[in-house]
Amino acid sequence: QVQLEESGGGLVQAGGSLRLSCAASRRYLSRYDLGWFRQAPGKERIFVAYISTDGGNRYYGDSVKDRFIIYRDNGKNTMYLQMNDLKPEDTAVYYCAAASEGSTGVVRTTVPQYTTWGQGTQVTVQG
């Protein structure tokens, strides 16, 4: 089973940018649909972005659309989340996740659709 590890979180001023990375522990990350979620204190984990196995299909949550970009480099077994124009409400722990092996062509936006999770990385935006 693939293992995931996020990095790139930190403290940033409102309007700033950060890039999160999600590195896989094994080869063939290309076999998995991937996603980013976030969880603020006392709130449920919510969907941020999705990317299909080959990167050809991407989908975003409404609150991050037009500000965040999800992409992947299968050759490096790594996925990324470029976050621009950050707002205080973006403050949360960000998690990357992998679905079960193989792409169904269905955009995956819910927690139960993912089987493997990283440990999370904290993003704090000061307004």
ChimeraX attribute file (.defattr): number of C-alpha atoms within 10 A of each C-alpha:
attribute: neighborCount
match mode: 1-to-1
recipient: residues
	/A:1	9
	/A:2	17
	/A:3	16
	/A:4	24
	/A:5	18
	/A:6	23
	/A:7	19
	/A:8	14
	/A:9	18
	/A:10	14
	/A:11	13
	/A:12	18
	/A:13	14
	/A:14	17
	/A:15	14
	/A:16	14
	/A:17	16
	/A:18	18
	/A:19	16
	/A:20	21
	/A:21	22
	/A:22	26
	/A:23	20
	/A:24	20
	/A:25	14
	/A:26	11
	/A:27	13
	/A:28	15
	/A:29	26
	/A:30	21
	/A:31	17
	/A:32	20
	/A:33	27
	/A:34	30
	/A:35	32
	/A:36	28
	/A:37	22
	/A:38	22
	/A:39	19
	/A:40	16
	/A:41	9
	/A:42	6
	/A:43	9
	/A:44	9
	/A:45	17
	/A:46	17
	/A:47	23
	/A:48	25
	/A:49	26
	/A:50	26
	/A:51	23
	/A:52	25
	/A:53	22
	/A:54	16
	/A:55	17
	/A:56	8
	/A:57	14
	/A:58	15
	/A:59	18
	/A:60	20
	/A:61	16
	/A:62	10
	/A:63	12
	/A:64	18
	/A:65	12
	/A:66	12
	/A:67	13
	/A:68	20
	/A:69	18
	/A:70	23
	/A:71	21
	/A:72	21
	/A:73	14
	/A:74	17
	/A:75	10
	/A:76	13
	/A:77	17
	/A:78	20
	/A:79	25
	/A:80	21
	/A:81	22
	/A:82	14
	/A:83	20
	/A:84	17
	/A:85	15
	/A:86	23
	/A:87	19
	/A:88	15
	/A:89	13
	/A:90	20
	/A:91	20
	/A:92	21
	/A:93	18
	/A:94	26
	/A:95	26
	/A:96	30
	/A:97	27
	/A:98	24
	/A:99	21
	/A:100	17
	/A:101	16
	/A:102	12
	/A:103	16
	/A:104	11
	/A:105	10
	/A:106	9
	/A:107	18
	/A:108	20
	/A:109	19
	/A:110	13
	/A:111	16
	/A:112	8
	/A:113	15
	/A:114	18
	/A:115	13
	/A:116	15
	/A:117	21
	/A:118	19
	/A:119	14
	/A:120	22
	/A:121	21
	/A:122	18
	/A:123	22
	/A:124	20
	/A:125	19
	/A:126	16
	/A:127	11
